[in-house]
């Protein structure tokens, strides 16, 4: 076994740098674990075999965990069959080395402190590794020079180091969990009895879901033309606007049902998205805005809407081809800098995986959906991800989507806390227009139906972990791409 060295780093970036370690603490901890297996319960959630500097110690620790997991006693005798063939153990005297580590019963008293120190030193070694890698890549100009990409990779690596101890922070006492539940109920009460999460700005949807809750992954799916992007943009705007209004009213941010929002739009540029939001809020169609077909009065409305939007906490990232890892890094940064409370991803299938799934698209989509759910839990924010549906919808007479229509992977349904489908009957009815000259009666019947259903939209809550499924009726103004509650059905939802 290597000699123990001081815990301080030698200021040297060369190959002779001595990594921080305490091999004696590792041996003492292993001895304590073999003397009292109950200590394993206290250290195994945080301490992993890879955290040991001495590889042999990591293998001994792993063997102890396996025996304890099987409800077996872990001591030098039971470990002997598992470890006696280990070459490194043979060099140190074989199984006798295991018995030697249990020689000091006093080590049991400081076992938890040893575990903490071993873990902290492992983090320092990881930091050194990240720093070395960063320096090596920055010095290497043999390939394409991409400093921004290197910064992004370094941020990802640093966050990975910071997250490696996240398991210990997830354990909550029942008292703490109860307090969170009471706070959620208080927020719902203060909002008027409907919203315990972040508002969608749509009363019918709030009534059905209670708002959008921290750590939830919400999938919004539909065929092209149904208005998925419009709905997500509407909700993002409504949440950000409510945040500004609550702040102006002096409401504690923790009790606000609004939130700053990050939008990762992989399909549309930031200025196109801004044009869409301006159209929604000024009442001027996006087409008229792009072509300049507006009156002076329209322009005044546009200026007014633009001023209102300037201070809105909406943060747009329109980088194309983002990987799920890069998106998570940028989301963490936005959380740290702007304390975002909601994330919108438009859309899921345009994200890229890590490339480690063997070019299997189904596996890649599974990796992405799991990554989005992990991000929601990590940042404690709702994540709305838009998703495509398979063409199977078009082949059915009833074109209302079903969970089986989610494209490319069943893991999307599995990872999601809520799945919403958008369905607009008028979109499909439009294509059935009869020839007025050939069949005037059929045309009149079609026109009457179009007048009755035009703009009416169904939001189908097909899955909801926190409540019942059902339908929410909405009105969609296609000219300004805006969803609102139906005037006569603000709280009227169907359960079928």
Secondary structure, 3 states (H helix, E strand, C coil): CCCCCCCCCCCCCCCCCCCCCCHHHHHHHHHHHHHCCCHHHHHCCCCCHHHCCCHHHHHHHHHHHHHHHCCCCCCHHHHHHHHCCCHHHHHCCCCHHHHHHCCCHHHHCCHHHHHHHHHHHHHHHHHHHHHHHHHHHHHCCCCCCCHHHHHHHHHHHHHHHHHCCHHHHHCCCHHHHHHHHHHHHHHHHHCCCCCCCECCCCHHHHHHHCCECCCCEEEEECCCCCCHHHHHHHHHHHHHHHHHHHHHCCCCHHHCCCCCEEEEECCCCHHHHHHHHHHHHHCCCHHHHHHCCCCHHHHHHHHHHHHHHHCCCEEEECCCCCEHHHHHHHHHHHHHHHCCCEEEEECHHHCECCCCCCCCHHHHHHHHHHHHHHHHHHHCCEEEEEECECHHHHHCCCCCCCHHHECCCCHHHHHCCEEEEEECHHHHHHCCCCCCCCCHHHHHHHHHHHHHHCCEEEEEEEEECCCCCEEEEEEEECCCCEEEECCCCCCCEECC
